[in-house]
Amino acid sequence: MSIQKRTPLDLMVVVAVINTALLSGCGGGRPKEPSAEIPAPIDAAQQDPGKAPPIPKEGPLARPRSLQQVGLPVELTRTVTPSDNPQTPEKIALGQKLFFDGRLSADGTVACATCHDPARAFTDGRPTSVGIQGRTGQRNSPTVLNALYNKTQFWDGRATTLEDQAALPIVNSIEMGHPSMDAAVAKIAGIEEYKQAFQKVFGRPVNGTDLVRAIASYERTLVSYDSPFDHFIAGDKNAIDDSARRGWELFNTKALCNKCHALTDTKRDATNFIDNDFHNIGIGIIRHDVVALALKAEKLIASGDSEAIDRAAIGTDLSALGRFLITKKEADTASFKTPNLRNVLVTGPYFHDGSQETLWDVMDHYNKGDGLKNPWLDEDIQPLALTEGTSTTWSRSSRR
């Protein structure tokens, strides 16, 4: 099935630079035929009611990545590894096993990989993630690739470390469903192979701290660089085509992508494309009365209960409050973290609620300055007035 879509010419070349130029074979290593490996988004109608999605297989894309990738920030990689959780091959292997093991969930049907599939650049291809018994959350699953460089984790930054991030889904009733970390530990401790592995790696029985340390250690190996764009930045001017080169310039100038996806307005970021900040971009505001939600959330926020806040963010309309749910600052209302753009071609649907199916939809949103105008809208969300080209015919499959 083909459709007619009028595409802005400048918009088209901006998409070019954040499209295949940044694709690294869904996880590291320069791809030969990236377009042939792009999985389609998963239609909600494909989900069996009352059932969790199948746990993805590990496969080659799940393996720890080499640090010898063009563009990889070696020194930064060293500095983001915490001193109390040093990397070891045995710990990483244990973390990888746990990451793909459904036995870490309450009913044995959900693993970390359920929401972070290696074949989809460690996302799940759904607007919002699905956990035990087919329960659907409010948030889109962000990629784990390069998450070690994030200063905060999750869309609202409610976790600081990968260890904190690994713990919360285990005890979230929509995700992995354990009533407590102690319950998860008891289940894993009852499995002989894990009992032996924890003793070997940590020198003590299974416990919650070591369990999430192992998972975080594996996640810190999931670094994705060595894309055509990285080779271009390294000096190979022929690594990307003219359209992508023009897109890179527009990205940092007229298209205003650099307002969020750069270190500063004047300092480009060719490493992670993030500002480690949170922004209200007008997504989701029209569907929620955020003032009423903010009043409802005040008692919860004041409690400081991280697990309760996590449950609210994943399972209730309070999710729309974004960063406000963590800071209780009015300026943070409906603000969400700037995502890393690497492998963005295969990490759709996009935005915190998965409301935009394709990169074209994303760029169209920004080009129009879309979203209900609200008191907290980021000042940089404004019509871009990118120039338009001619009408283009393209297939629905090519948009995926």
C-alpha positions as CSV (number, residue, x, y, z in Angstrom):
1,M,0.0,0.0,0.0
2,S,1.4,3.4,-0.9
3,I,0.4,6.8,0.3
4,Q,1.0,10.3,-0.9
5,K,2.7,12.6,1.5
6,R,4.0,16.1,0.9
7,T,7.4,16.2,2.6
8,P,9.4,19.4,3.4
9,L,12.7,19.3,1.6
10,D,14.8,20.5,4.6
11,L,12.8,18.2,6.8
12,M,13.8,15.3,4.6
13,V,17.5,15.9,5.0
14,V,17.3,16.4,8.8
15,V,15.7,12.9,8.9
16,A,18.6,11.7,6.8
17,V,21.2,12.4,9.4
18,I,19.3,10.9,12.3
19,N,18.3,7.9,10.1
20,T,20.7,5.4,8.7
21,A,23.7,7.6,9.3
22,L,23.4,6.9,13.0
23,L,22.4,3.2,12.7
24,S,25.0,0.8,14.1
25,G,23.6,-2.6,13.3
26,C,21.1,-2.2,16.2
27,G,24.0,-2.4,18.7
28,G,27.5,-1.9,17.6
29,G,29.5,-2.5,14.4
30,R,29.1,-0.7,11.1
31,P,26.1,-2.2,9.2
32,K,26.3,-3.5,5.7
33,E,22.6,-3.4,4.9
34,P,20.8,-1.7,7.8
35,S,17.5,-1.2,6.0
36,A,17.1,-4.9,5.5
37,E,17.2,-5.5,9.2
38,I,14.7,-2.9,10.4
39,P,11.8,-4.6,12.3
40,A,8.3,-3.1,11.9
41,P,6.6,-1.5,15.0
42,I,4.3,-3.9,16.8
43,D,0.6,-3.2,16.4
44,A,-1.4,-3.3,19.7
45,A,-3.9,-5.6,18.0
46,Q,-1.2,-8.2,17.8
47,Q,-1.0,-8.4,21.6
48,D,-2.8,-11.4,23.2
49,P,-5.1,-10.0,26.0
50,G,-4.0,-11.3,29.4
51,K,-0.6,-12.6,28.2
52,A,2.8,-11.1,28.2
53,P,4.7,-10.9,24.9
54,P,7.2,-13.7,24.2
55,I,10.6,-13.2,25.7
56,P,13.1,-12.3,22.9
57,K,16.0,-14.7,22.3
58,E,19.5,-13.5,23.1
59,G,21.2,-14.0,19.7
60,P,24.4,-12.2,18.5
61,L,23.1,-8.7,19.1
62,A,22.8,-9.4,22.8
63,R,26.5,-10.0,23.3
64,P,28.6,-7.5,25.2
65,R,30.1,-4.9,22.8
66,S,33.7,-4.2,22.0
67,L,35.2,-1.0,23.2
68,Q,37.1,-0.7,20.0
69,Q,34.4,1.2,18.1
70,V,35.0,4.3,16.1
71,G,33.3,7.2,18.0
72,L,33.1,5.4,21.4
73,P,34.1,7.7,24.3
74,V,36.6,5.5,26.0
75,E,37.5,7.8,28.9
76,L,33.9,8.6,29.6
77,T,33.1,4.9,29.6
78,R,35.7,4.4,32.3
79,T,34.4,7.3,34.5
80,V,30.7,6.1,34.4
81,T,31.5,2.7,35.9
82,P,30.9,3.0,39.6
83,S,33.8,2.0,42.0
84,D,31.5,-0.2,44.0
85,N,30.4,-2.3,41.0
86,P,33.5,-2.9,38.9
87,Q,33.1,-4.9,35.6
88,T,34.2,-8.5,35.5
89,P,33.5,-11.1,32.8
90,E,31.8,-13.4,35.2
91,K,29.5,-10.7,36.6
92,I,28.6,-9.5,33.1
93,A,27.7,-13.1,32.0
94,L,25.5,-13.4,35.1
95,G,23.8,-10.1,34.3
96,Q,23.2,-11.2,30.8
97,K,21.6,-14.5,31.9
98,L,19.3,-12.6,34.3
99,F,18.4,-10.0,31.7
100,F,16.9,-12.7,29.5
101,D,15.4,-14.9,32.2
102,G,11.6,-14.8,32.7
103,R,12.1,-16.4,36.1
104,L,13.0,-13.0,37.4
105,S,9.3,-12.0,37.1
106,A,6.6,-13.1,39.5
107,D,4.8,-15.4,37.0
108,G,7.9,-16.4,34.9
109,T,6.7,-14.8,31.7
110,V,8.6,-11.5,31.6
111,A,12.3,-10.7,31.5
112,C,14.2,-7.4,31.1
113,A,14.5,-8.3,27.5
114,T,10.7,-8.3,27.1
115,C,10.9,-4.5,26.9
116,H,14.5,-4.4,25.7
117,D,14.8,-6.6,22.6
118,P,18.3,-6.7,21.0
119,A,16.7,-7.0,17.6
120,R,15.0,-3.6,18.1
121,A,18.0,-1.8,19.5
122,F,16.9,-2.9,23.0
123,T,13.4,-1.4,22.8
124,D,10.2,-3.3,22.2
125,G,8.5,-1.8,19.1
126,R,5.3,-0.9,21.1
127,P,3.9,2.6,21.9
128,T,4.0,1.6,25.6
129,S,5.4,-1.5,27.1
130,V,3.5,-4.6,28.1
131,G,4.3,-6.7,31.2
132,I,2.9,-9.7,33.1
133,Q,-0.6,-10.8,32.3
134,G,-0.6,-8.5,29.3
135,R,-0.7,-5.4,31.5
136,T,0.0,-2.2,29.5
137,G,1.9,0.7,31.0
138,Q,1.9,4.4,30.2
139,R,5.4,4.8,29.0
140,N,7.4,3.9,25.9
141,S,10.3,1.7,26.5
142,P,13.6,3.6,26.1
143,T,16.7,1.8,24.7
144,V,19.3,0.4,27.0
145,L,22.0,1.0,24.4
146,N,24.4,3.7,25.7
147,A,22.3,4.1,28.8
148,L,25.5,3.9,30.9
149,Y,26.2,7.5,29.8
150,N,22.8,8.9,31.0
151,K,23.0,11.1,34.1
152,T,19.5,9.9,35.0
153,Q,17.4,6.9,33.9
154,F,13.8,6.6,32.8
155,W,11.8,9.3,30.9
156,D,11.4,11.4,34.1
157,G,14.8,10.7,35.6
158,R,13.5,9.0,38.7
159,A,16.5,6.7,38.9
160,T,20.1,8.0,38.9
161,T,22.0,4.7,38.3
162,L,21.6,1.6,36.2
163,E,21.4,-0.3,39.4
164,D,18.4,1.8,40.5
165,Q,16.9,1.4,37.1
166,A,17.2,-2.4,37.1
167,A,15.5,-2.7,40.5
168,L,12.2,-0.8,39.9
169,P,10.7,-2.9,37.1
170,I,11.1,-6.1,39.2
171,V,8.8,-4.7,41.9
172,N,6.4,-2.9,39.6
173,S,3.0,-4.6,39.4
174,I,2.6,-3.9,35.7
175,E,6.1,-4.9,34.6
176,M,7.6,-7.9,36.4
177,G,5.1,-8.1,39.2
178,H,7.0,-9.0,42.4
179,P,5.5,-7.6,45.6
180,S,9.0,-6.9,46.9
181,M,12.7,-7.3,46.0
182,D,12.9,-9.9,48.8
183,A,10.3,-12.0,46.9
184,A,12.3,-11.8,43.7
185,V,15.5,-12.7,45.6
186,A,13.8,-15.7,47.2
187,K,12.7,-17.0,43.7
188,I,16.2,-16.6,42.2
189,A,17.9,-18.0,45.2
190,G,15.8,-21.2,44.8
191,I,17.4,-21.9,41.4
192,E,20.6,-24.0,41.9
193,E,22.5,-22.5,39.0
194,Y,22.0,-19.0,40.3
195,K,22.8,-20.0,43.8
196,Q,26.2,-21.2,42.5
197,A,26.7,-18.3,40.2
198,F,26.2,-15.6,42.9
199,Q,28.5,-17.4,45.2
200,K,31.2,-17.6,42.5
201,V,30.8,-13.9,41.4
202,F,30.1,-12.2,44.6
203,G,31.2,-14.7,47.3
204,R,27.8,-14.6,49.0
205,P,24.3,-15.9,48.6
206,V,21.7,-14.2,46.2
207,N,20.7,-10.8,47.4
208,G,18.9,-7.8,45.9
209,T,21.9,-5.5,45.8
210,D,24.1,-8.0,43.9
211,L,21.2,-9.0,41.6
212,V,20.8,-5.5,40.2
213,R,24.5,-5.0,40.2
214,A,24.9,-7.9,37.8
215,I,22.2,-6.7,35.5
216,A,23.7,-3.2,35.5
217,S,27.1,-4.6,34.7
218,Y,25.7,-6.3,31.6
219,E,23.9,-3.2,30.5
220,R,27.1,-1.2,30.7
221,T,28.5,-3.4,28.0
222,L,25.8,-2.3,25.5
223,V,27.6,0.5,23.8
224,S,26.7,1.3,20.2
225,Y,28.9,3.4,18.0
226,D,30.9,2.7,14.8
227,S,28.1,4.0,12.6
228,P,28.7,5.7,9.2
229,F,28.2,9.0,11.1
230,D,31.0,8.1,13.5
231,H,33.4,7.4,10.6
232,F,32.3,10.8,9.1
233,I,33.1,12.6,12.3
234,A,36.4,10.7,12.5
235,G,37.5,12.2,9.1
236,D,36.0,9.9,6.4
237,K,34.0,12.6,4.4
238,N,32.5,9.9,2.2
239,A,31.1,7.8,5.0
240,I,27.7,9.6,4.7
241,D,26.1,11.1,1.6
242,D,25.4,14.7,0.7
243,S,21.9,14.6,2.1
244,A,23.0,13.4,5.5
245,R,25.9,16.0,5.6
246,R,23.4,18.7,4.9
247,G,21.1,17.2,7.5
248,W,23.8,17.5,10.1
249,E,24.2,21.2,9.4
250,L,20.4,21.8,9.6
251,F,20.3,19.6,12.7
252,N,22.6,22.2,14.4
253,T,21.1,25.3,12.9
254,K,17.8,26.0,11.3
255,A,16.0,22.8,12.4
256,L,16.8,23.6,16.1
257,C,17.5,19.9,17.0
258,N,20.6,21.2,18.8
259,K,18.4,23.0,21.3
260,C,18.0,19.6,23.1
261,H,20.3,17.2,21.3
262,A,23.6,18.9,21.8
263,L,25.8,19.9,24.7
264,T,24.9,23.6,24.4
265,D,23.3,25.7,21.7
266,T,26.8,26.3,20.2
267,K,28.7,23.1,21.2
268,R,27.7,20.1,19.1
269,D,27.4,16.6,20.6
270,A,28.5,13.9,18.1
271,T,28.7,11.3,20.8
272,N,25.3,10.9,22.5
273,F,23.1,13.8,21.1
274,I,21.7,14.7,24.5
275,D,21.7,17.6,26.9
276,N,20.9,15.6,30.0
277,D,17.8,17.8,30.6
278,F,14.0,17.6,30.5
279,H,11.6,19.4,28.2
280,N,7.9,20.0,27.7
281,I,7.4,19.5,24.0
282,G,3.6,19.6,23.9
283,I,3.0,15.9,23.8
284,G,0.1,14.4,25.7
285,I,-1.0,17.7,27.2
286,I,-4.3,17.8,25.3
287,R,-5.3,14.4,26.7
288,H,-4.8,15.2,30.4
289,D,-5.7,17.9,32.9
290,V,-2.2,18.2,34.3
291,V,-3.2,20.8,36.9
292,A,-5.6,18.4,38.5
293,L,-3.1,15.6,38.2
294,A,-0.4,17.7,39.9
295,L,-2.7,18.4,42.8
296,K,-3.5,14.7,43.1
297,A,0.2,13.8,43.0
298,E,1.4,16.2,45.8
299,K,0.9,13.7,48.6
300,L,2.6,11.0,46.7
301,I,5.6,13.1,45.8
302,A,6.0,14.3,49.4
303,S,6.1,10.7,50.6
304,G,9.4,10.1,48.7
305,D,8.4,6.5,48.2
306,S,10.4,5.6,45.0
307,E,8.4,2.4,44.4
308,A,5.1,4.1,44.7
309,I,6.2,6.9,42.4
310,D,7.4,4.3,39.9
311,R,4.0,2.6,40.0
312,A,2.3,5.9,39.4
313,A,4.6,6.8,36.5
314,I,4.1,3.4,34.8
315,G,0.5,2.6,35.7
316,T,-1.6,5.8,36.1
317,D,-2.4,9.0,34.3
318,L,0.0,10.7,36.7
319,S,2.6,9.6,34.1
320,A,1.7,12.7,32.1
321,L,3.3,14.9,34.7
322,G,6.7,13.7,33.7
323,R,9.6,15.3,35.6
324,F,7.2,17.1,38.0
325,L,6.3,13.8,39.5
326,I,9.9,13.6,40.7
327,T,10.8,17.3,41.6
328,K,7.4,18.9,42.4
329,K,8.6,21.9,40.5
330,E,5.9,23.6,38.4
331,A,8.4,24.4,35.6
332,D,8.9,20.6,35.2
333,T,5.3,19.9,34.5
334,A,4.9,17.4,31.6
335,S,8.7,17.6,30.9
336,F,10.5,14.5,29.8
337,K,14.1,13.6,29.3
338,T,15.9,14.2,26.0
339,P,16.5,10.7,24.5
340,N,19.7,9.6,22.8
341,L,19.3,9.5,19.0
342,R,21.6,6.6,18.2
343,N,19.9,3.7,16.3
344,V,16.8,5.9,16.3
345,L,15.6,4.4,13.1
346,V,14.7,1.2,14.9
347,T,13.6,2.5,18.3
348,G,10.1,3.7,17.3
349,P,7.4,4.5,18.2
350,Y,8.7,7.8,19.6
351,F,8.3,10.1,22.6
352,H,7.5,9.1,26.1
353,D,4.1,7.8,25.2
354,G,4.9,6.3,21.9
355,S,2.4,8.6,20.2
356,Q,4.5,9.2,17.1
357,E,4.9,6.2,14.8
358,T,7.7,7.3,12.5
359,L,10.6,9.8,12.3
360,W,8.6,11.7,9.8
361,D,5.9,12.1,12.3
362,V,8.4,13.3,14.9
363,M,9.9,15.9,12.6
364,D,6.5,17.0,11.4
365,H,5.5,17.6,15.0
366,Y,8.6,19.9,15.5
367,N,8.3,21.5,12.1
368,K,4.7,22.6,12.9
369,G,5.5,23.5,16.5
370,D,2.8,21.1,17.4
371,G,1.2,20.4,20.8
372,L,-1.3,22.3,22.8
373,K,0.2,25.6,23.9
374,N,0.6,25.3,27.7
375,P,2.3,27.4,30.3
376,W,5.2,25.0,30.6
377,L,5.9,24.5,26.9
378,D,9.7,24.7,26.1
379,E,10.5,28.1,24.6
380,D,12.3,26.4,21.7
381,I,9.1,24.6,20.5
382,Q,8.0,26.9,17.7
383,P,7.1,26.5,14.0
384,L,10.4,25.9,12.1
385,A,9.1,26.9,8.7
386,L,11.4,24.4,6.9
387,T,11.1,24.7,3.2
388,E,8.9,22.3,1.3
389,G,9.8,20.2,-1.8
390,T,7.6,18.3,-4.2
391,S,5.0,15.7,-3.4
392,T,6.7,12.3,-2.8
393,T,5.2,8.8,-3.1
394,W,6.4,6.2,-0.6
395,S,5.2,3.0,0.8
396,R,3.8,2.4,4.3
397,S,6.5,-0.3,4.8
398,S,9.2,2.2,4.0
399,R,8.0,4.4,6.8
400,R,8.6,1.6,9.3
